[in-house]
Structure formats: structure tokens, C-alpha cells
Amino acid sequence: MEITANNPNRKSWLQVAQGCDFPIQNIPFGVFITKDDIITIGTRIGEYAIDLGAFHQLGYFNGIPLTDDIFMQDSLNDFIDDGRMTWRLVRNRIAEIFDINNTTLKDNKSHRDVIIFDVNEVEMLSPVDVGDFTDFFSSKAHAKNISKMFNLQNNSKEQNWLHMPLGYNERASSVVVSGTSIRRPYGQTLPADGLNPVFGPSNKLDMEVEMAFITTSANNFGDRILVNEAEEFIFGMVLLNDWSTRDVQKWESKPLGPFLSKSFASTISPWIVTLDALEPYRCKSAKQENLLPYLQLNTPKNTFDIKLNTFLETENGDLNLLSDSNFNNLYWSIAQQLAHQTVNGCNVRSGDLFGSGTISGKEEKSFGSLLELCWNEEKPITLKDGTKRTYLEDGDNVIIRGYCENEHGRIGFGKCTGKILPAIKYNLQ
């Protein structure tokens, strides 16, 4: 089926500013509370949030096989479970109704009043009920940086990294939507000159610039997903800040992987941009050799040109650009990640979240974590106000933005933000 929603020449009768992340070619999906305290599934065009529950009830999806309450829920899980054909039909219909040449809704004020809201008047919620959360380690530059920094060149991780996308299971319960403040977490750390661990707030709180994809129910328990079919089961993508506490991580990651250092919070952007919308921004993925057959892809264009800018906003309002990276810096594609996750028979479900791992490029300015940007505290960053950072301080607000732009136009993800709050004061005696 043709993706008519992606027509680069289409314009909307809703006003869309030049350079906006959400032109009519985007049509992302999210969940929000309206000014009337109604939770609904919606989409966005320009600075307008569109209530798809009301849109559906008023007959604008007639002819598309949808249940009556599909958009009157507090998560996108059931809609995602309907599969790619339904997603495409819905996006195409929304694009058709909001096309500048279609007056069906445009000239119906009573319908517009219950369907269309100022996006600043709605409260965004988490778009999915995350059942499982896998975090991969898919950036070659990031892997090399960590190996150099901690002298891991001869570690077994270096030997297996080029053969499979490494990952580990994270906590789904602590995935929060953009705008949620992050409390500085507690944990055990080992002082540099100490023999025994201490307990207290982390002093090395870090961000991780990532993206994540979200799946539909894709395979039965015991079955696997083939790598060249994997994208059929991926609904879309969000920005992800997978916060880390490096001091806690250093102490607890011997011999196992991160635990408390990663499970306290992960922030996602509220609007899911579909793979269909990203199709015009495909680009060549990394050159790979000596892959086992189950990870071999048939085509070279297996990733997307998504520019990622990360800012640190200080309490005085200064915006400091920390990182200028790109999703195409990843070595392992999302199709390979999903195929590897399921090759052992692991089943995935609607709403499952798969993080890319820190996205770092070859250049220093493209590193995706403070651990790398400050090179393990050897090179502190000087901010606009003259203060320095190696790790995040209370009051810092981290903002990740992502967008695609080429001759087809521009679409984006909005932003993924989280402000650091002081640790809760406990009696540690």
C-alpha cells in the first residue's frame, strides 16, 4: 500500500511554521490529557494536538476496520497491536482529512472544537505501557571510547562486539515521559582510596543520548523474527535518555552488568514517529563483515539520518550544546537488534521498548555521554556561565532533540527533557 501521508508536496489547512518538527508529513502518535481532563490517543500537526478518539467517533475513520474504543485508551498498545496495515491506513486518512484541499473537517466548526487543541493546553503522557525494555550497546565509537578509557582492549567484550548486538534487560517500570524530573538516586559506591563501599547519593549522574524503537506483538514464544522481516513489526521510534550513575555502575558491574546504576529512570519523548514517516530519510548503514547468516541484511539502507542535538540548560536559562550526533552512527541496525533479541525464541509484545545504547560518533563533539565528553573527568566542560561540568548537577536540565531533514522536507521528534532534582534526604544511620 502506498504511503500517501508522506507526500512531500502536501500542505495542511492547519498552520505549520517553517522548520517545525511536526508537518503534515509526520503524523506521530501519542497519548495526552485534554483541557477537559479526558485521556485520549492523538496525533500532532504543527502546534495542534488532534484527539483521535473524537476524530474516530465522528466518523472520520469510516471504512477502516477499527474498534470503537481503539483511541479512547491510556496507551497505544492495542492500536500498535493492530499491525502495519492499520497504522498505514490511519496515517493516510489523517493526512487526507487535514490536507489543505479537503474542507470536510475544516468547515465543520463543531467538530473542530472537540478534535483540535492547542498543544500547549494538553498534558502529554507516556505513549505506551512498556512491558519489557531492552537496552543495546550498538555504537562502535562508544564501544571504542569505553575500551580506550578503561583499557579494555583485551576484554572479551571487544572480541564479541562485532559479531552480535550486545544488550541487557532494563526496568520497564521506571520509564518516564519527557518533562518528568529526575531525583538524584542513591546507591553503593567505592571511594577511590577506600577498601569498603559507602552508601549515599550518586556524585556522577550522567545522561545517555539514545533512541528507542517500539514493537507490535511479533512472534510466539519459541519462535524468532527473521532479520529481513523485522521492520514489519516495528511501529516507530522515540528519543531516549537512559540516565546512568557512573560511580554506582563502576562498583556494581563486577562481574555482572549495570543494575541500580541504570534502573532508576529512563526518559522517552512523548510522540512516537512511525517507521513509515521515517522512510524518506533512510540511509546506508555501517559496513559489516563476517556476520552469521541470521544477522545478514539484504539491502544497504537499513538505518535513518536522524540528527541528534543534546543541550544542558542551567538554572540561569543558558542553553549549552553538549553533543551533536546522528542515529546513523550506530553499527547495529534496529532490524538486527530485533532479530538477535528473538533468535533464541524470546517473544516480544506490543509496546516493548528497545534502546539503541549511547549514540556516539567519531568526533569528540558527537559523543553521547558526559563520561565520554569529559573523558572520565579528565576534560571538564566549560559552560556559558563559566562553570564546569564533568557530571550533572542539581538543577541541570538535559534536552535531547532529534529531526530528519533532506530534499523531501523535515520531520522531527520534538524533545526529550529531564531536570535533575536533589536527592531525597534520608537518615542513613
VEXDREN-2710 file (C-alpha; in Angstrom, 1 decimal):
% VEXDREN-2710
k/r/px/py/pz
1/MET/0.0/0.0/0.0
2/GLU/1.3/3.5/-0.9
3/ILE/2.2/5.8/2.0
4/THR/0.3/8.8/0.7
5/ALA/0.8/10.5/4.1
6/ASN/4.5/11.1/3.1
7/ASN/3.7/13.2/0.0
8/PRO/6.3/16.0/0.3
9/ASN/4.1/18.4/-1.6
10/ARG/1.2/18.1/0.7
11/LYS/0.2/21.1/2.9
12/SER/-2.2/21.3/5.7
13/TRP/-5.0/23.8/6.4
14/LEU/-3.6/23.9/9.9
15/GLN/-0.9/26.5/10.2
16/VAL/2.6/24.9/10.4
17/ALA/5.7/27.1/11.0
18/GLN/8.7/26.6/8.8
19/GLY/11.1/24.2/10.3
20/CYS/8.5/22.7/12.6
21/ASP/9.1/19.1/13.7
22/PHE/5.5/18.1/13.0
23/PRO/4.4/19.0/9.5
24/ILE/1.6/17.0/7.9
25/GLN/4.1/14.5/6.6
26/ASN/5.0/13.4/10.2
27/ILE/1.7/12.4/11.9
28/PRO/3.2/10.8/15.0
29/PHE/1.2/9.2/17.7
30/GLY/0.9/9.9/21.4
31/VAL/-1.3/10.0/24.5
32/PHE/-2.5/13.1/26.2
33/ILE/-5.0/14.6/28.7
34/THR/-7.2/17.3/27.2
35/LYS/-8.1/20.5/28.9
36/ASP/-11.4/18.7/29.8
37/ASP/-9.4/16.1/31.7
38/ILE/-10.1/13.4/29.1
39/ILE/-7.3/10.9/28.3
40/THR/-7.1/10.2/24.6
41/ILE/-4.8/8.9/21.9
42/GLY/-3.8/11.6/19.4
43/THR/-1.5/12.9/16.8
44/ARG/0.1/16.3/16.2
45/ILE/0.3/18.8/13.3
46/GLY/2.2/22.0/13.9
47/GLU/1.3/23.3/17.3
48/TYR/-2.0/21.4/17.3
49/ALA/-2.9/18.2/19.2
50/ILE/-5.5/16.2/17.5
51/ASP/-7.9/14.0/19.5
52/LEU/-8.2/10.7/17.5
53/GLY/-10.8/9.4/19.9
54/ALA/-13.2/12.2/18.9
55/PHE/-12.0/12.1/15.3
56/HIS/-12.9/8.4/15.2
57/GLN/-16.3/8.8/17.0
58/LEU/-17.3/11.5/14.5
59/GLY/-16.8/9.1/11.6
60/TYR/-13.5/10.3/10.0
61/PHE/-12.1/6.8/10.0
62/ASN/-15.1/5.2/8.3
63/GLY/-14.1/2.3/6.2
64/ILE/-11.0/1.4/8.2
65/PRO/-11.6/-1.7/10.5
66/LEU/-11.1/-0.2/14.0
67/THR/-12.8/-1.0/17.2
68/ASP/-15.0/1.8/18.6
69/ASP/-12.7/2.4/21.6
70/ILE/-9.3/1.9/19.9
71/PHE/-8.2/5.6/20.5
72/MET/-10.1/6.0/23.8
73/GLN/-7.4/4.4/25.9
74/ASP/-4.5/5.4/28.1
75/SER/-1.8/3.8/25.9
76/LEU/-1.1/3.0/22.2
77/ASN/-0.6/-0.7/22.9
78/ASP/-3.8/-2.0/21.4
79/PHE/-3.5/0.2/18.3
80/ILE/0.1/-0.9/17.8
81/ASP/-1.1/-4.5/18.1
82/ASP/-3.3/-4.0/15.0
83/GLY/-0.3/-4.1/12.8
84/ARG/1.3/-2.1/9.9
85/MET/-1.6/-2.2/7.5
86/THR/-3.8/-0.4/10.1
87/TRP/-1.1/2.1/11.0
88/ARG/-0.7/3.0/7.4
89/LEU/-4.4/3.3/6.7
90/VAL/-4.8/5.6/9.7
91/ARG/-1.9/7.9/8.8
92/ASN/-3.1/8.1/5.2
93/ARG/-6.6/9.1/6.3
94/ILE/-5.4/11.7/8.8
95/ALA/-3.2/13.3/6.0
96/GLU/-6.2/13.3/3.7
97/ILE/-8.6/15.0/6.1
98/PHE/-6.1/17.7/7.1
99/ASP/-4.9/18.3/3.5
100/ILE/-5.3/22.0/2.5
101/ASN/-7.7/21.0/-0.3
102/ASN/-10.0/18.9/2.0
103/THR/-12.7/21.1/3.6
104/THR/-14.7/18.2/5.3
105/LEU/-13.4/19.0/8.8
106/LYS/-12.0/22.4/8.1
107/ASP/-15.5/23.8/7.5
108/ASN/-17.1/22.0/10.4
109/LYS/-16.5/24.2/13.5
110/SER/-18.5/22.0/15.9
111/HIS/-16.2/19.0/15.0
112/ARG/-13.0/21.1/15.1
113/ASP/-13.8/22.3/18.6
114/VAL/-13.8/18.8/20.0
115/ILE/-11.0/17.4/17.9
116/ILE/-8.3/20.1/17.7
117/PHE/-6.4/21.5/20.7
118/ASP/-3.6/23.9/21.3
119/VAL/-0.7/21.5/22.0
120/ASN/0.3/23.7/25.0
121/GLU/-3.1/23.1/26.6
122/VAL/-2.7/19.3/26.8
123/GLU/-0.6/17.2/29.1
124/MET/1.5/14.6/27.4
125/LEU/1.5/11.1/29.0
126/SER/3.7/8.1/28.3
127/PRO/2.6/6.8/24.8
128/VAL/2.9/3.1/25.7
129/ASP/2.6/0.8/28.6
130/VAL/6.1/-0.6/28.4
131/GLY/6.1/-4.3/29.2
132/ASP/9.7/-5.1/28.6
133/PHE/12.8/-2.9/28.0
134/THR/16.0/-4.0/26.3
135/ASP/19.0/-1.6/26.1
136/PHE/21.6/-2.4/23.4
137/PHE/25.2/-1.3/23.0
138/SER/25.3/-0.6/19.3
139/SER/27.5/2.4/18.7
140/LYS/31.0/1.3/17.6
141/ALA/32.5/4.7/18.5
142/HIS/31.0/4.5/22.0
143/ALA/32.4/0.9/22.4
144/LYS/35.8/2.0/21.3
145/ASN/35.8/5.0/23.7
146/ILE/34.9/2.9/26.7
147/SER/37.6/0.3/25.7
148/LYS/40.2/3.1/25.5
149/MET/39.1/4.9/28.6
150/PHE/39.2/1.8/30.8
151/ASN/41.9/-0.2/29.0
152/LEU/39.5/-3.0/27.9
153/GLN/41.1/-3.7/24.5
154/ASN/41.8/-7.3/25.5
155/ASN/38.5/-7.8/27.3
156/SER/36.1/-10.5/25.9
157/LYS/33.6/-7.7/25.2
158/GLU/35.9/-6.4/22.5
159/GLN/36.1/-9.8/20.9
160/ASN/32.3/-10.5/20.6
161/TRP/31.1/-6.9/19.9
162/LEU/31.5/-7.1/16.1
163/HIS/29.6/-10.4/15.9
164/MET/26.3/-9.6/17.6
165/PRO/24.4/-6.6/19.1
166/LEU/25.1/-6.8/22.8
167/GLY/22.3/-5.8/25.2
168/TYR/20.8/-6.3/28.6
169/ASN/17.3/-6.1/30.2
170/GLU/16.3/-2.9/31.9
171/ARG/13.5/-1.8/34.2
172/ALA/10.3/-1.0/32.3
173/SER/8.6/0.4/35.4
174/SER/10.9/3.4/35.6
175/VAL/10.5/4.6/32.0
176/VAL/9.0/8.1/32.2
177/VAL/7.8/10.6/29.7
178/SER/9.7/13.8/28.8
179/GLY/9.3/16.6/31.3
180/THR/9.4/14.3/34.3
181/SER/12.0/15.5/36.8
182/ILE/14.7/13.0/37.9
183/ARG/15.7/12.7/41.5
184/ARG/19.4/12.1/42.1
185/PRO/19.4/8.4/43.1
186/TYR/21.2/6.6/45.9
187/GLY/23.5/3.6/45.7
188/GLN/26.6/1.9/46.8
189/THR/29.9/3.4/45.6
190/LEU/33.6/2.6/46.4
191/PRO/35.7/5.6/47.2
192/ALA/38.9/5.9/45.2
193/ASP/41.1/5.4/48.2
194/GLY/38.7/3.1/50.2
195/LEU/38.5/-0.6/50.8
196/ASN/34.8/-0.6/51.8
197/PRO/31.8/0.7/50.0
198/VAL/29.7/3.7/51.2
199/PHE/26.0/4.4/50.6
200/GLY/24.6/7.8/49.5
201/PRO/23.5/9.9/46.6
202/SER/25.4/9.4/43.3
203/ASN/28.0/12.1/42.6
204/LYS/28.4/11.0/38.9
205/LEU/25.0/11.3/37.4
206/ASP/25.2/11.0/33.6
207/MET/22.9/11.3/30.5
208/GLU/23.0/8.9/27.6
209/VAL/21.8/10.1/24.2
210/GLU/19.8/7.3/22.7
211/MET/16.8/6.4/20.6
212/ALA/14.4/3.5/21.0
213/PHE/12.0/1.6/18.8
214/ILE/8.7/0.1/19.9
215/THR/7.3/-3.2/18.6
216/THR/4.0/-4.8/18.0
217/SER/3.3/-8.4/19.1
218/ALA/5.6/-10.0/16.7
219/ASN/6.3/-13.7/17.5
220/ASN/5.1/-16.5/19.6
221/PHE/7.1/-17.9/22.5
222/GLY/9.8/-20.1/21.0
223/ASP/9.7/-18.5/17.5
224/ARG/12.1/-16.0/16.1
225/ILE/11.8/-12.9/13.8
226/LEU/13.9/-13.0/10.6
227/VAL/16.2/-10.1/10.2
228/ASN/14.9/-9.0/6.8
229/GLU/11.3/-9.1/8.1
230/ALA/12.0/-7.4/11.4
231/GLU/11.0/-3.9/10.5
232/GLU/7.4/-5.1/9.7
233/PHE/7.0/-5.5/13.5
234/ILE/8.4/-2.1/14.5
235/PHE/5.8/0.6/15.0
236/GLY/8.1/3.6/15.4
237/MET/10.8/5.4/17.3
238/VAL/11.2/7.9/20.2
239/LEU/14.1/9.8/21.7
240/LEU/15.6/8.2/24.8
241/ASN/17.8/9.5/27.6
242/ASP/18.9/6.4/29.5
243/TRP/20.3/8.0/32.7
244/SER/23.3/6.5/34.4
245/THR/25.1/6.8/37.7
246/ARG/28.8/6.1/36.8
247/ASP/30.1/5.8/40.3
248/VAL/27.4/3.2/41.2
249/GLN/27.9/1.5/37.9
250/LYS/31.7/1.1/38.4
251/TRP/31.2/-0.6/41.8
252/GLU/28.3/-2.9/40.9
253/SER/29.4/-4.0/37.4
254/LYS/31.9/-6.6/38.6
255/PRO/31.3/-9.2/37.2
256/LEU/27.7/-8.6/36.1
257/GLY/26.3/-5.6/34.2
258/PRO/24.6/-2.4/35.4
259/PHE/21.8/-2.8/37.9
260/LEU/20.8/0.1/40.2
261/SER/23.0/2.4/38.2
262/LYS/20.5/2.2/35.3
263/SER/17.2/1.1/36.7
264/PHE/16.2/4.4/38.5
265/ALA/15.0/6.3/35.4
266/SER/14.8/6.3/31.6
267/THR/13.1/9.2/29.8
268/ILE/11.4/8.9/26.4
269/SER/9.9/11.6/24.2
270/PRO/6.0/11.6/24.1
271/TRP/5.4/11.4/20.3
272/ILE/6.2/8.1/18.5
273/VAL/7.3/8.8/14.9
274/THR/6.4/5.8/12.8
275/LEU/8.8/4.0/10.6
276/ASP/6.6/4.9/7.6
277/ALA/7.2/8.6/8.3
278/LEU/11.0/7.9/8.5
279/GLU/11.0/6.1/5.2
280/PRO/12.2/9.1/3.1
281/TYR/15.2/9.5/5.4
282/ARG/16.7/6.1/5.0
283/CYS/20.5/6.0/4.6
284/LYS/23.2/3.4/4.3
285/SER/24.1/1.5/7.5
286/ALA/27.6/0.7/8.6
287/LYS/29.7/-1.7/6.6
288/GLN/29.7/-5.1/8.3
289/GLU/31.7/-8.2/7.7
290/ASN/31.8/-11.8/8.9
291/LEU/28.2/-11.8/10.2
292/LEU/26.4/-15.0/10.9
293/PRO/23.6/-15.7/8.4
294/TYR/20.7/-14.7/10.8
295/LEU/22.1/-11.1/11.0
296/GLN/22.7/-10.6/7.3
297/LEU/20.6/-7.9/5.7
298/ASN/19.6/-7.9/2.0
299/THR/19.8/-4.2/1.4
300/PRO/22.4/-1.5/2.4
301/LYS/19.9/1.2/3.6
302/ASN/19.0/-0.1/7.0
303/THR/19.2/3.0/9.1
304/PHE/17.9/6.6/9.2
305/ASP/19.6/10.0/9.0
306/ILE/18.3/11.4/12.3
307/LYS/20.2/14.4/13.7
308/LEU/20.5/14.4/17.5
309/ASN/21.4/17.6/19.4
310/THR/21.7/17.5/23.2
311/PHE/21.7/20.6/25.4
312/LEU/22.3/21.3/29.0
313/GLU/20.1/24.1/30.3
314/THR/21.5/25.6/33.5
315/GLU/19.3/27.3/36.2
316/ASN/20.0/30.7/34.7
317/GLY/18.5/29.7/31.4
318/ASP/21.6/29.2/29.4
319/LEU/21.5/26.5/26.7
320/ASN/24.8/24.7/26.2
321/LEU/25.2/22.4/23.3
322/LEU/26.8/19.2/24.6
323/SER/26.5/16.8/21.8
324/ASP/25.8/16.9/18.0
325/SER/25.4/13.3/16.9
326/ASN/23.3/11.2/14.5
327/PHE/21.4/8.0/14.7
328/ASN/23.3/6.7/11.7
329/ASN/26.4/6.4/13.9
330/LEU/25.1/3.1/15.1
331/TYR/26.8/-0.1/13.9
332/TRP/23.9/-2.4/14.5
333/SER/20.6/-1.7/12.9
334/ILE/17.2/-1.9/14.6
335/ALA/16.3/-4.9/12.4
336/GLN/19.4/-6.7/13.6
337/GLN/18.7/-5.8/17.2
338/LEU/15.2/-7.2/17.0
339/ALA/16.3/-10.4/15.1
340/HIS/19.1/-11.0/17.7
341/GLN/16.7/-10.4/20.6
342/THR/14.4/-13.2/19.3
343/VAL/16.8/-15.7/17.8
344/ASN/16.7/-17.7/21.0
345/GLY/12.8/-17.9/20.9
346/CYS/12.3/-14.8/23.1
347/ASN/8.8/-13.4/22.3
348/VAL/8.2/-9.6/22.1
349/ARG/4.9/-7.9/22.7
350/SER/3.1/-4.7/21.7
351/GLY/4.7/-1.7/23.5
352/ASP/8.0/-3.3/24.2
353/LEU/10.9/-0.8/24.2
354/PHE/14.3/-1.3/22.6
355/GLY/17.0/1.3/23.3
356/SER/19.9/1.8/21.0
357/GLY/22.6/2.3/23.6
358/THR/24.6/5.5/23.7
359/ILE/24.9/7.0/20.2
360/SER/28.4/8.4/19.7
361/GLY/30.2/9.4/16.5
362/LYS/33.9/9.5/15.7
363/GLU/34.3/13.2/16.5
364/GLU/34.5/14.4/20.1
365/LYS/31.6/16.8/19.7
366/SER/29.4/13.8/18.7
367/PHE/30.0/11.7/21.9
368/GLY/26.7/10.8/23.5
369/SER/27.5/10.8/27.3
370/LEU/29.3/13.1/29.7
371/LEU/31.6/10.1/30.6
372/GLU/33.0/10.4/27.0
373/LEU/32.6/14.2/26.6
374/CYS/34.7/14.8/29.8
375/TRP/36.8/11.7/29.1
376/ASN/36.2/10.2/32.6
377/GLU/36.6/13.7/34.2
378/GLU/40.0/14.4/32.6
379/LYS/38.5/17.2/30.4
380/PRO/35.8/19.2/32.2
381/ILE/33.3/21.1/30.0
382/THR/33.2/24.9/30.5
383/LEU/29.6/26.2/30.2
384/LYS/28.5/29.7/29.0
385/ASP/28.3/30.9/32.6
386/GLY/31.9/29.9/33.3
387/THR/31.0/26.9/35.5
388/LYS/32.4/23.5/34.6
389/ARG/30.8/20.1/34.4
390/THR/32.0/16.6/34.4
391/TYR/28.7/15.2/35.5
392/LEU/25.2/16.6/36.1
393/GLU/24.5/18.9/39.0
394/ASP/21.2/19.5/40.7
395/GLY/19.1/22.0/38.7
396/ASP/20.6/20.9/35.4
397/ASN/18.0/20.3/32.6
398/VAL/19.1/17.9/29.8
399/ILE/17.3/18.4/26.5
400/ILE/17.6/16.0/23.6
401/ARG/16.2/17.0/20.2
402/GLY/16.0/14.8/17.1
403/TYR/15.0/15.5/13.5
404/CYS/15.4/14.4/9.9
405/GLU/15.9/16.9/7.0
406/ASN/16.7/16.4/3.3
407/GLU/15.2/17.2/-0.1
408/HIS/11.9/15.6/1.0
409/GLY/11.4/18.0/3.8
410/ARG/11.8/17.9/7.6
411/ILE/10.2/15.9/10.4
412/GLY/11.2/15.6/14.0
413/PHE/10.6/14.0/17.4
414/GLY/10.2/17.1/19.5
415/LYS/12.2/16.9/22.6
416/CYS/13.1/14.6/25.5
417/THR/13.8/16.5/28.7
418/GLY/14.6/15.8/32.3
419/LYS/15.6/18.2/35.1
420/ILE/17.8/16.9/38.0
421/LEU/16.3/17.3/41.5
422/PRO/18.3/16.9/44.7
423/ALA/18.4/13.5/46.3
424/ILE/15.8/12.9/48.9
425/LYS/17.3/13.4/52.4
426/TYR/17.3/10.1/54.2
427/ASN/18.6/9.3/57.7
428/LEU/21.5/6.9/56.7
429/GLN/22.3/5.8/60.2
END
